[in-house]
């Protein structure tokens, strides 16, 4: 792995901001498409029909993004991230355009899978490119901004989906991606330069295909069982057998794979196994609830798609607030087990409360219940990744982290499918019971009502009231079945072993915590992300340089220390250029350089500053002091036993000292006279 800034020119000024803006737009599109569709689903079903296939509009995207994420990450390392990122944008935009043009539910589901295939690449490659173009000293700040994109998407998605449905049409939920995506594509092509670094991988294609196939078969079995086909039908039995065969085949493939997509030995860790199971339930509850709450709001309560997005805000804001707050508390206290316990308990309560909602529930009641559910999900989401990272060895850090988020995404697929199966089966029964009390007008059949909820609006008031109540009862059953599943996760959290919190676990990835797509980083990249985030949180630069000088036994002010390591990195540099890098005049910076010249650490050669042998020796002591400080952040990972970690520490020392991001360093002090 090559650390950004080590021997490579970084984009600056306008070019850097254009690249970062394009990356943020691409990630926002991919993150939005997990939630923006939820408020548009009732209208889509009204237009295309196929209520019994509704869950697959969400599931197809999640499954495709989840399965493709590891492949995009490794292919980007191997063939260059710029080219692969452009490819993922094109695939995503093609899927978006085709989704908007869909004429049937089957077409929409297929094109959503294509869109998800591109979406998986947008997320993982955008974060990797940030590491390529931003120097480590500044990278943590930008990674935090990118992580916040997921928070924005979780809140804005339902609102934007409802707005487009009401103002334009549901097709614009997908068409809106096109101009934004094209803009990002042009910016990346014009400004981002391909890097020369390449990493060789033995990609586990077979394991990926077998695992994805097993998941698809299980989701299909869950979706069709008891609704489209009897549970004992050859189709359902065949899907069950196929999923078992594919899962067994995946197990054999992982034992032979050089770089397995999900190593089997991880499941020997009770922490990983329990965290994966709990992650599954969290995804199950979040995506399942979000999908069918929109149906409840628009069909049962009769509110517009835009207003339904507003009604979902308490849930999303509760999730966002609880996730961020729990992460901050864990960072300060180092204790985390209590959060999944409380989180799963509150999630169970929230699901049960949602099972009490009906057509008579007030807006205040709905808001409180949804906020409870959101807080429960937020309390547990952040912690599971932390628990896994603290329990595994360095070699498994990357795959274990991606495994935890993988199971959350797969849980989301199962949640939407299972909720859909329960909803459709109960709706058929409840509609039949309702139609024993009222009579449908001529030309309207029970099948029409079940396939297309929009038909309810054309019915007489008395008939419509009974049938809406049938919808409400069906959605109540969905949440009533979901509550015991969350209760199982609550029981599991009591067995989750709390491992002492490592320093690197304080660098929380907001994208992982808020339910973004699965991550796909190597163990080294995972620690690089954490370290650069912690470096960004360092105390003020002046205090940091003064501390390094004390540790290295160097009697220099902070500004002179900065100038020394900067000149050491460049070998020879013009004095005017050095001053320009920190945004000050040559006259203001001259005293710091004079101190170095007086001490024989730097020589003047015309307008140039040249490092001396004595200067190199002092700079080496400063680098070593910095390395020891960073090594303390890796406590528990044994960097002395992992050459690549030692190399990472040295590169970070060289790229985080003397960087141009510390322009305020020299303006807050005045150098003391030499001697």
C-alpha positions as CSV (number, residue, x, y, z in Angstrom):
1,X,0.0,0.0,0.0
2,X,1.2,3.5,-0.8
3,X,0.3,6.3,1.5
4,X,-1.0,9.4,-0.3
5,X,1.6,12.0,-0.4
6,X,4.6,9.7,-0.3
7,X,6.5,10.5,-3.5
8,X,3.5,11.5,-5.4
9,X,2.1,14.9,-6.4
10,X,-1.3,15.6,-4.9
11,X,-4.0,17.6,-6.5
12,X,-4.2,21.1,-5.1
13,X,-6.7,24.0,-4.9
14,X,-9.5,23.9,-7.4
15,X,-8.6,20.5,-8.8
16,X,-8.7,18.9,-5.3
17,X,-12.1,20.4,-4.5
18,X,-13.5,19.3,-7.9
19,X,-12.4,15.7,-7.3
20,X,-13.7,15.6,-3.8
21,X,-17.0,17.2,-4.9
22,X,-17.4,14.6,-7.7
23,X,-16.6,11.8,-5.2
24,X,-19.2,13.1,-2.7
25,X,-21.8,13.4,-5.4
26,X,-21.2,9.8,-6.6
27,X,-21.4,8.4,-3.0
28,X,-24.5,10.5,-2.3
29,X,-26.3,9.0,-5.3
30,X,-25.4,5.4,-4.2
31,X,-26.4,6.0,-0.6
32,X,-29.6,7.8,-1.5
33,X,-30.8,4.9,-3.7
34,X,-31.0,2.7,-0.7
35,X,-33.7,4.9,0.9
36,X,-35.1,7.3,-1.8
37,X,-37.2,4.5,-3.3
38,X,-39.0,3.7,-0.1
39,X,-41.5,6.6,-0.3
40,X,-42.0,6.0,-4.0
41,X,-42.9,2.3,-3.7
42,X,-46.7,2.7,-3.2
43,X,-46.9,4.9,-6.3
44,X,-44.7,2.6,-8.3
45,X,-46.9,-0.4,-7.4
46,X,-50.0,1.7,-8.3
47,X,-48.5,2.3,-11.8
48,X,-46.9,-1.0,-12.5
49,X,-48.9,-3.3,-10.3
50,X,-47.2,-6.3,-8.6
51,X,-47.6,-5.5,-4.9
52,X,-46.4,-9.0,-4.1
53,X,-43.1,-8.2,-5.9
54,X,-42.6,-4.9,-4.2
55,X,-39.9,-6.1,-1.8
56,X,-37.6,-7.0,-4.7
57,X,-37.4,-3.4,-5.8
58,X,-35.4,-2.8,-2.6
59,X,-33.8,-6.3,-2.2
60,X,-32.4,-6.4,-5.8
61,X,-30.4,-3.2,-5.2
62,X,-29.1,-4.2,-1.8
63,X,-28.1,-7.8,-2.9
64,X,-26.3,-6.5,-6.0
65,X,-24.4,-3.8,-4.1
66,X,-23.5,-6.2,-1.3
67,X,-22.2,-8.9,-3.6
68,X,-20.2,-6.6,-5.9
69,X,-18.5,-4.4,-3.3
70,X,-15.5,-6.7,-2.5
71,X,-14.9,-7.2,-6.3
72,X,-14.9,-3.5,-7.0
73,X,-12.4,-2.9,-4.2
74,X,-9.9,-5.5,-5.3
75,X,-10.3,-4.8,-9.0
76,X,-9.7,-1.1,-8.3
77,X,-6.4,-2.0,-6.5
78,X,-5.4,-4.3,-9.3
79,X,-6.4,-2.3,-12.5
80,X,-6.5,1.3,-11.2
81,X,-9.3,3.0,-9.3
82,X,-10.0,5.9,-11.8
83,X,-10.9,3.5,-14.6
84,X,-13.0,1.3,-12.4
85,X,-14.7,4.2,-10.7
86,X,-15.7,5.6,-14.1
87,X,-17.0,2.2,-15.1
88,X,-19.1,2.0,-11.9
89,X,-20.6,5.4,-12.6
90,X,-21.6,4.4,-16.1
91,X,-23.2,1.1,-14.9
92,X,-25.1,3.0,-12.2
93,X,-26.3,5.6,-14.6
94,X,-27.4,3.0,-17.2
95,X,-29.3,1.2,-14.4
96,X,-30.9,4.5,-13.3
97,X,-32.1,5.4,-16.8
98,X,-33.5,1.9,-17.4
99,X,-35.3,1.9,-14.0
100,X,-37.0,5.1,-15.1
101,X,-38.0,3.6,-18.4
102,X,-39.4,0.4,-16.8
103,X,-42.8,-0.7,-18.0
104,X,-43.3,-3.6,-15.6
105,X,-42.3,-4.6,-12.1
106,X,-40.0,-7.4,-13.5
107,X,-38.1,-4.9,-15.6
108,X,-37.7,-2.5,-12.7
109,X,-36.4,-5.3,-10.4
110,X,-33.8,-6.4,-13.0
111,X,-32.6,-2.8,-13.6
112,X,-32.4,-2.1,-9.9
113,X,-30.0,-5.0,-9.7
114,X,-27.9,-3.4,-12.4
115,X,-28.1,-0.1,-10.6
116,X,-26.9,-1.8,-7.4
117,X,-24.0,-3.4,-9.2
118,X,-22.7,0.1,-10.1
119,X,-23.7,1.5,-6.7
120,X,-21.4,-1.0,-4.9
121,X,-18.4,0.3,-6.8
122,X,-19.3,4.0,-6.2
123,X,-19.1,3.6,-2.5
124,X,-16.0,1.5,-2.0
125,X,-13.9,3.2,-4.8
126,X,-14.8,6.7,-3.8
127,X,-13.5,6.2,-0.2
128,X,-10.3,4.5,-1.7
129,X,-9.7,7.5,-4.0
130,X,-9.9,9.9,-1.1
131,X,-6.9,8.0,0.3
132,X,-5.1,8.5,-3.0
133,X,-5.6,12.2,-3.4
134,X,-5.6,13.6,0.1
135,X,-2.5,13.8,2.3
136,X,-2.8,11.7,5.5
137,X,-2.6,14.8,7.8
138,X,-5.9,16.0,6.2
139,X,-7.5,12.8,5.2
140,X,-9.3,12.1,8.4
141,X,-11.2,15.4,8.1
142,X,-12.4,14.6,4.6
143,X,-13.2,11.0,5.5
144,X,-15.5,12.3,8.2
145,X,-17.3,14.5,5.7
146,X,-17.7,11.6,3.3
147,X,-19.1,9.5,6.2
148,X,-21.6,12.3,6.9
149,X,-22.9,11.7,3.4
150,X,-24.6,8.6,4.7
151,X,-26.3,10.6,7.4
152,X,-27.6,13.1,4.9
153,X,-28.8,10.3,2.6
154,X,-30.6,8.5,5.5
155,X,-32.6,11.7,6.3
156,X,-32.9,13.2,2.8
157,X,-33.7,9.9,0.9
158,X,-37.4,9.5,2.0
159,X,-38.0,13.2,1.7
160,X,-36.6,13.5,-1.9
161,X,-38.4,10.3,-3.0
162,X,-41.8,11.8,-1.9
163,X,-41.0,15.2,-3.4
164,X,-40.2,13.7,-6.8
165,X,-43.3,11.5,-6.8
166,X,-45.6,14.4,-5.9
167,X,-44.0,17.1,-8.1
168,X,-42.9,15.1,-11.2
169,X,-43.4,11.3,-11.2
170,X,-41.9,8.2,-9.5
171,X,-39.6,7.8,-12.6
172,X,-37.7,11.0,-11.5
173,X,-36.5,9.1,-8.4
174,X,-34.2,7.4,-10.9
175,X,-33.8,10.1,-13.6
176,X,-32.4,12.6,-11.1
177,X,-29.3,10.5,-10.9
178,X,-28.4,11.2,-14.6
179,X,-27.4,14.8,-14.6
180,X,-25.6,14.6,-11.3
181,X,-23.8,11.4,-12.3
182,X,-22.7,12.8,-15.7
183,X,-21.3,15.9,-13.9
184,X,-19.3,13.6,-11.5
185,X,-18.1,11.5,-14.5
186,X,-16.9,14.6,-16.4
187,X,-15.1,16.0,-13.3
188,X,-13.4,12.7,-12.6
189,X,-12.3,12.3,-16.2
190,X,-10.9,15.9,-16.4
191,X,-9.2,16.3,-13.1
192,X,-8.4,13.0,-11.5
193,X,-5.1,11.5,-12.6
194,X,-4.7,7.7,-12.6
195,X,-2.1,6.5,-10.0
196,X,0.7,4.2,-11.0
197,X,0.4,2.0,-7.8
198,X,-1.2,-1.4,-8.3
199,X,-1.9,-4.2,-5.9
200,X,-2.0,-7.8,-7.0
201,X,-5.0,-9.9,-5.7
202,X,-6.3,-13.4,-6.2
203,X,-9.9,-12.5,-6.4
204,X,-12.4,-15.0,-5.0
205,X,-14.8,-15.0,-7.9
206,X,-16.2,-18.5,-7.1
207,X,-16.8,-17.7,-3.5
208,X,-18.5,-14.4,-4.4
209,X,-20.8,-16.1,-6.9
210,X,-21.7,-19.0,-4.6
211,X,-22.4,-16.8,-1.6
212,X,-24.5,-14.4,-3.6
213,X,-26.4,-17.4,-5.2
214,X,-27.1,-18.9,-1.8
215,X,-28.4,-15.5,-0.5
216,X,-30.6,-15.0,-3.6
217,X,-32.1,-18.5,-3.3
218,X,-32.9,-18.0,0.4
219,X,-34.5,-14.6,-0.2
220,X,-36.6,-16.0,-3.1
221,X,-37.7,-18.8,-0.9
222,X,-38.7,-16.3,1.9
223,X,-40.5,-14.1,-0.6
224,X,-42.4,-16.8,-2.5
225,X,-43.1,-19.3,0.3
226,X,-46.7,-19.3,1.5
227,X,-47.7,-16.6,-1.0
228,X,-46.9,-17.3,-4.7
229,X,-46.1,-20.9,-4.0
230,X,-47.1,-23.3,-1.1
231,X,-44.3,-24.0,1.3
232,X,-44.3,-27.6,0.3
233,X,-44.2,-26.9,-3.5
234,X,-41.3,-28.2,-5.6
235,X,-40.3,-24.6,-6.3
236,X,-39.8,-23.7,-2.7
237,X,-38.2,-27.0,-1.8
238,X,-35.9,-26.6,-4.8
239,X,-34.9,-23.1,-3.7
240,X,-34.1,-24.4,-0.2
241,X,-32.0,-27.3,-1.5
242,X,-30.2,-25.0,-3.9
243,X,-29.3,-22.6,-1.2
244,X,-27.9,-25.4,1.0
245,X,-25.9,-26.8,-1.9
246,X,-24.5,-23.3,-2.8
247,X,-23.7,-22.6,0.8
248,X,-21.8,-25.9,1.2
249,X,-20.0,-25.2,-2.1
250,X,-19.1,-21.8,-0.8
251,X,-17.6,-23.4,2.3
252,X,-15.4,-25.6,0.3
253,X,-14.4,-22.7,-2.0
254,X,-13.4,-20.5,0.9
255,X,-11.1,-23.2,2.3
256,X,-9.1,-23.2,-1.0
257,X,-9.3,-19.5,-1.8
258,X,-6.1,-17.5,-1.4
259,X,-8.1,-14.4,-0.5
260,X,-11.5,-15.6,0.6
261,X,-14.4,-13.1,0.5
262,X,-15.4,-14.2,4.0
263,X,-12.9,-16.5,5.7
264,X,-14.6,-19.4,7.6
265,X,-12.2,-19.2,10.6
266,X,-13.7,-15.9,11.5
267,X,-16.8,-17.7,12.8
268,X,-14.7,-19.4,15.4
269,X,-14.7,-16.1,17.2
270,X,-17.8,-15.8,19.3
271,X,-17.6,-12.0,19.1
272,X,-17.6,-12.1,15.3
273,X,-20.4,-14.7,15.1
274,X,-22.6,-12.9,17.6
275,X,-22.0,-9.4,16.1
276,X,-22.8,-10.8,12.6
277,X,-26.0,-12.3,13.9
278,X,-27.0,-9.0,15.6
279,X,-26.0,-7.0,12.5
280,X,-28.3,-9.3,10.4
281,X,-31.2,-8.4,12.7
282,X,-30.4,-4.7,12.6
283,X,-30.5,-4.7,8.8
284,X,-33.6,-6.8,8.9
285,X,-35.4,-4.3,11.1
286,X,-34.2,-1.1,9.5
287,X,-34.8,-1.8,5.8
288,X,-38.0,-3.9,6.4
289,X,-39.5,-1.2,8.6
290,X,-38.6,1.6,6.2
291,X,-40.2,-0.2,3.3
292,X,-43.5,-1.0,4.9
293,X,-43.9,2.1,6.9
294,X,-44.2,4.0,3.7
295,X,-47.0,1.8,2.6
296,X,-48.7,2.3,6.0
297,X,-48.4,6.0,5.7
298,X,-49.6,6.4,2.1
299,X,-52.2,3.6,1.9
300,X,-53.6,3.4,5.4
301,X,-53.2,7.0,6.5
302,X,-53.8,8.4,3.0
303,X,-51.0,11.0,3.1
304,X,-49.0,12.1,0.1
305,X,-45.5,10.7,-0.6
306,X,-43.8,14.0,0.4
307,X,-45.6,14.0,3.7
308,X,-44.8,10.4,4.2
309,X,-41.1,11.3,3.9
310,X,-41.6,13.9,6.6
311,X,-43.4,11.4,8.9
312,X,-40.3,9.1,8.6
313,X,-38.0,11.9,9.8
314,X,-38.3,11.1,13.5
315,X,-37.1,7.6,12.8
316,X,-34.1,8.7,10.7
317,X,-33.2,11.6,13.0
318,X,-33.4,9.2,16.0
319,X,-31.1,6.8,14.2
320,X,-28.6,9.5,13.2
321,X,-28.5,11.1,16.7
322,X,-28.2,7.9,18.6
323,X,-25.5,6.5,16.3
324,X,-23.3,9.7,16.6
325,X,-23.9,10.1,20.3
326,X,-23.0,6.4,21.1
327,X,-19.8,6.7,19.1
328,X,-18.7,9.8,21.0
329,X,-19.5,8.2,24.4
330,X,-17.6,5.0,23.5
331,X,-14.6,7.1,22.4
332,X,-14.6,8.8,25.8
333,X,-15.3,5.9,28.1
334,X,-13.8,2.9,26.2
335,X,-16.9,0.8,27.1
336,X,-19.4,-0.3,24.5
337,X,-21.3,-3.5,25.5
338,X,-24.1,-1.6,27.1
339,X,-25.1,0.0,23.8
340,X,-26.1,-3.1,21.9
341,X,-28.0,-4.3,24.9
342,X,-30.0,-1.1,25.2
343,X,-30.2,-0.7,21.4
344,X,-31.7,-4.1,20.7
345,X,-34.1,-3.7,23.7
346,X,-35.3,-0.4,22.4
347,X,-35.5,-1.7,18.8
348,X,-37.7,-4.6,20.0
349,X,-39.9,-2.1,21.9
350,X,-40.1,0.2,18.8
351,X,-41.2,-2.7,16.5
352,X,-43.8,-3.7,19.0
353,X,-45.1,-0.1,19.3
354,X,-45.3,0.1,15.4
355,X,-47.5,-3.1,15.5
356,X,-50.1,-1.0,17.4
357,X,-50.4,1.6,14.7
358,X,-53.6,1.7,12.7
359,X,-55.7,4.2,10.6
360,X,-56.8,6.1,13.8
361,X,-53.2,6.7,15.2
362,X,-52.3,10.4,15.6
363,X,-49.3,12.0,14.0
364,X,-47.7,12.5,17.5
365,X,-48.1,8.9,18.4
366,X,-46.6,7.7,15.1
367,X,-43.7,10.2,15.5
368,X,-42.9,8.9,19.0
369,X,-43.0,5.3,18.0
370,X,-40.8,5.8,15.0
371,X,-38.3,7.8,17.0
372,X,-38.1,5.0,19.5
373,X,-37.4,2.5,16.7
374,X,-34.7,4.9,15.2
375,X,-32.9,5.4,18.5
376,X,-32.8,1.6,19.1
377,X,-31.2,1.0,15.7
378,X,-28.8,3.9,16.1
379,X,-27.5,2.7,19.4
380,X,-26.6,-0.8,18.1
381,X,-25.3,0.0,14.6
382,X,-22.1,1.8,15.5
383,X,-21.0,-0.6,18.2
384,X,-21.0,-3.9,16.2
385,X,-18.2,-2.8,13.9
386,X,-16.2,-1.7,17.0
387,X,-16.8,-5.0,18.7
388,X,-15.6,-7.0,15.7
389,X,-12.5,-4.8,15.2
390,X,-11.4,-5.3,18.8
391,X,-11.8,-9.0,18.8
392,X,-9.8,-10.1,15.7
393,X,-6.1,-10.3,14.8
394,X,-4.5,-7.8,12.5
395,X,-4.6,-10.2,9.6
396,X,-8.4,-10.5,9.8
397,X,-9.2,-6.9,10.5
398,X,-10.3,-5.9,7.0
399,X,-12.4,-9.0,6.2
400,X,-13.9,-9.0,9.7
401,X,-15.0,-5.4,9.4
402,X,-16.5,-6.0,5.9
403,X,-18.1,-9.2,7.2
404,X,-20.0,-7.3,9.9
405,X,-21.4,-4.8,7.4
406,X,-22.0,-7.6,4.9
407,X,-24.4,-9.3,7.3
408,X,-26.2,-6.1,8.0
409,X,-26.9,-5.6,4.3
410,X,-27.9,-9.3,3.8
411,X,-30.2,-8.8,6.8
412,X,-31.8,-5.9,5.0
413,X,-32.5,-8.1,2.0
414,X,-34.1,-10.8,4.2
415,X,-36.0,-8.2,6.2
416,X,-37.7,-6.7,3.2
417,X,-38.4,-10.1,1.7
418,X,-39.7,-11.6,5.0
419,X,-41.8,-8.5,5.8
420,X,-43.2,-8.8,2.2
421,X,-44.1,-12.4,2.6
422,X,-45.9,-11.8,5.9
423,X,-47.6,-8.8,4.5
424,X,-48.9,-10.4,1.3
425,X,-50.1,-13.6,3.1
426,X,-51.9,-11.7,5.8
427,X,-53.3,-9.1,3.4
428,X,-55.0,-11.9,1.4
429,X,-56.6,-13.3,4.6
430,X,-57.6,-9.9,6.0
431,X,-59.1,-8.7,2.7
432,X,-61.2,-11.9,2.4
433,X,-62.5,-11.3,6.0
434,X,-63.3,-7.6,5.1
435,X,-65.1,-8.6,2.0
436,X,-67.5,-10.7,4.0
437,X,-68.7,-7.4,5.6
438,X,-68.8,-5.3,2.4
439,X,-69.4,-5.9,-1.3
440,X,-67.0,-4.7,-4.0
441,X,-68.4,-2.7,-6.9
442,X,-68.9,-4.5,-10.2
443,X,-65.6,-4.9,-12.1
444,X,-63.4,-4.7,-9.0
445,X,-61.9,-8.0,-7.7
446,X,-60.1,-8.9,-4.5
447,X,-57.0,-9.6,-6.6
448,X,-57.2,-6.1,-8.0
449,X,-57.2,-4.6,-4.5
450,X,-54.2,-6.8,-3.4
451,X,-52.1,-6.1,-6.5
452,X,-52.8,-2.3,-6.6
453,X,-53.6,-0.3,-3.5
454,X,-54.5,2.7,-5.7
455,X,-57.8,0.9,-6.5
456,X,-58.9,1.7,-3.0
457,X,-59.3,5.4,-3.8
458,X,-62.0,4.6,-6.3
459,X,-64.2,2.7,-3.9
460,X,-67.2,4.0,-1.8
461,X,-66.2,5.3,1.6
462,X,-67.8,2.5,3.6
463,X,-66.1,-0.2,1.5
464,X,-62.8,1.7,1.4
465,X,-62.8,2.0,5.2
466,X,-63.0,-1.8,5.7
467,X,-60.3,-2.5,3.2
468,X,-58.0,0.1,4.6
469,X,-58.4,-1.5,8.0
470,X,-57.4,-4.8,6.4
471,X,-54.2,-3.2,5.1
472,X,-53.5,-1.7,8.6
473,X,-54.0,-5.2,10.2
474,X,-51.6,-6.7,7.7
475,X,-48.9,-4.2,8.4
476,X,-49.4,-4.6,12.1
477,X,-48.7,-8.3,11.7
478,X,-45.5,-7.5,9.9
479,X,-44.1,-5.6,12.9
480,X,-45.6,-8.0,15.4
481,X,-43.5,-10.8,13.7
482,X,-40.4,-8.6,13.6
483,X,-40.4,-7.8,17.3
484,X,-39.5,-11.4,18.5
485,X,-36.7,-11.4,15.9
486,X,-35.2,-8.3,17.5
487,X,-35.8,-9.9,20.9
488,X,-33.5,-12.7,19.9
489,X,-30.8,-10.2,19.1
490,X,-31.4,-8.7,22.5
491,X,-30.7,-12.0,24.1
492,X,-27.5,-12.5,22.0
493,X,-26.1,-9.1,23.0
494,X,-25.8,-10.4,26.6
495,X,-23.3,-13.0,25.4
496,X,-21.2,-10.4,23.4
497,X,-17.8,-10.4,25.0
498,X,-16.4,-6.8,25.6
499,X,-12.8,-6.6,24.5
500,X,-10.7,-3.6,25.7
501,X,-11.1,-0.8,23.3
502,X,-8.0,-0.2,21.1
503,X,-7.0,3.3,20.2
504,X,-7.8,2.8,16.5
505,X,-11.4,1.9,17.4
506,X,-11.9,5.5,18.5
507,X,-11.7,6.5,14.8
508,X,-15.3,5.7,14.0
509,X,-16.4,5.4,10.4
510,X,-19.7,7.2,10.2
511,X,-20.5,5.4,6.9
512,X,-20.2,2.0,8.5
513,X,-22.2,3.2,11.6
514,X,-25.1,4.5,9.6
515,X,-25.8,1.5,7.5
516,X,-23.9,2.2,4.3
517,X,-23.0,-0.5,1.8
518,X,-20.5,-3.1,3.0
519,X,-16.9,-1.9,3.3
520,X,-14.1,-3.6,1.4
521,X,-10.7,-2.6,2.8
522,X,-7.7,-4.6,3.6
523,X,-6.4,-4.8,7.2
524,X,-3.7,-2.3,6.4
525,X,-6.1,0.1,4.7
526,X,-8.4,-0.2,7.7
527,X,-5.7,0.8,10.1
528,X,-4.5,3.5,7.7
529,X,-8.0,5.0,7.8
530,X,-8.1,4.9,11.6
531,X,-4.7,6.4,12.0
532,X,-5.2,9.2,9.6
533,X,-8.5,10.0,11.3
534,X,-6.8,10.1,14.7
535,X,-4.0,12.2,13.3
536,X,-6.5,14.8,12.2
537,X,-7.8,14.9,15.8
538,X,-4.3,15.7,17.1
539,X,-3.9,18.8,19.2
540,X,-3.1,22.1,17.6
541,X,-0.1,21.8,15.2
542,X,2.1,24.1,17.3
543,X,1.8,22.1,20.4
544,X,2.4,18.9,18.5
545,X,5.7,20.2,17.0
546,X,6.8,21.5,20.4
547,X,6.1,18.1,21.9
548,X,8.1,16.4,19.2
549,X,11.1,18.8,19.8
550,X,11.0,17.9,23.5
551,X,10.8,14.2,22.9
552,X,13.7,14.3,20.4
553,X,15.8,16.6,22.6
554,X,15.8,19.4,20.0
555,X,16.0,23.0,21.2
556,X,13.9,24.5,18.4
557,X,10.6,26.4,18.3
558,X,7.7,24.8,16.6
559,X,8.0,26.9,13.4
560,X,11.7,25.9,13.0
561,X,10.8,22.3,13.5
562,X,8.2,22.5,10.8
563,X,10.6,24.2,8.4
564,X,13.4,21.7,9.1
565,X,11.3,18.6,8.3
566,X,9.9,20.4,5.2
567,X,13.3,21.2,3.9
568,X,14.4,17.6,4.7
569,X,11.6,16.2,2.7
570,X,12.4,18.3,-0.3
571,X,16.2,18.3,0.0
572,X,16.4,21.7,-1.5
573,X,13.6,24.3,-1.6
574,X,13.3,28.0,-2.3
575,X,12.7,30.2,0.7
576,X,9.8,32.0,-1.0
577,X,8.2,28.7,-1.9
578,X,8.5,27.5,1.7
579,X,6.8,30.6,3.0
580,X,4.1,30.4,0.3
581,X,3.2,26.9,1.4
582,X,2.1,28.1,4.9
583,X,0.5,31.3,3.6
584,X,2.9,33.8,5.1
585,X,5.4,36.4,3.9
586,X,9.1,35.6,3.5
587,X,9.9,38.3,6.2
588,X,7.6,36.6,8.7
589,X,9.1,33.2,8.1
590,X,12.8,34.3,7.9
591,X,13.4,34.1,11.7
592,X,12.5,30.5,11.8
593,X,14.9,29.6,9.0
594,X,17.6,31.9,10.5
595,X,17.5,29.7,13.6
596,X,18.1,26.6,11.5
597,X,20.9,28.3,9.6
598,X,22.5,29.5,12.9
599,X,22.4,26.0,14.3
600,X,24.0,24.5,11.1
601,X,21.0,22.4,10.2
602,X,20.2,24.2,6.9
603,X,22.4,26.2,4.5
604,X,21.4,29.1,2.2
605,X,22.5,28.7,-1.4
606,X,21.3,31.8,-3.1
607,X,17.5,31.7,-2.8
608,X,17.5,28.0,-2.0
609,X,17.6,26.3,1.4
610,X,19.6,23.1,1.5
611,X,19.5,20.5,4.3
612,X,22.9,19.6,5.9
613,X,24.0,16.3,7.3
614,X,23.4,17.7,10.8
615,X,19.9,18.7,9.8
616,X,19.2,15.2,8.4
617,X,20.3,13.7,11.7
618,X,18.0,16.0,13.7
619,X,15.1,15.4,11.3
620,X,15.7,11.7,11.8
621,X,15.3,12.1,15.5
622,X,12.1,14.0,15.0
623,X,10.7,11.3,12.7
624,X,11.5,8.7,15.3
625,X,9.7,10.6,18.0
626,X,6.7,10.9,15.7
627,X,6.9,7.2,14.9
628,X,6.8,6.3,18.5
629,X,3.8,8.5,19.1
630,X,1.9,6.9,16.2
631,X,3.0,3.4,17.3
632,X,1.2,4.2,20.6
633,X,-2.0,4.5,18.6
634,X,-1.5,1.0,17.3
635,X,-1.2,-0.5,20.7
636,X,-2.5,-4.0,20.6
637,X,-1.7,-4.5,16.9
638,X,2.0,-5.3,17.4
639,X,3.4,-3.2,14.6
640,X,6.9,-4.5,15.5
641,X,5.8,-7.9,14.3
642,X,4.1,-6.7,11.0
643,X,6.6,-5.2,8.5
644,X,3.8,-3.5,6.6
645,X,2.5,-1.8,9.7
646,X,6.1,-0.5,10.4
647,X,6.3,0.7,6.9
648,X,2.9,2.5,7.3
649,X,4.1,4.2,10.4
650,X,7.2,5.5,8.7
651,X,5.3,6.8,5.7
652,X,2.8,8.5,7.9
653,X,5.7,10.1,9.8
654,X,7.1,11.5,6.6
655,X,3.8,12.6,5.1
656,X,2.2,14.2,8.2
657,X,5.2,16.3,9.3
658,X,5.9,19.5,7.4
659,X,2.6,19.4,5.5
660,X,1.1,22.6,4.1
661,X,-2.1,22.1,6.1
662,X,-0.6,23.8,9.1
663,X,-0.6,27.4,7.9
664,X,-1.6,28.6,11.3
665,X,1.4,27.0,12.9
666,X,3.8,29.9,12.4
667,X,1.4,32.8,13.0
668,X,0.8,31.9,16.7
669,X,4.3,32.2,17.9
670,X,7.5,34.2,17.7
671,X,10.9,32.4,17.6
672,X,13.3,32.7,20.5
673,X,16.8,33.9,19.7
674,X,19.4,31.2,18.9
675,X,21.2,29.8,21.9
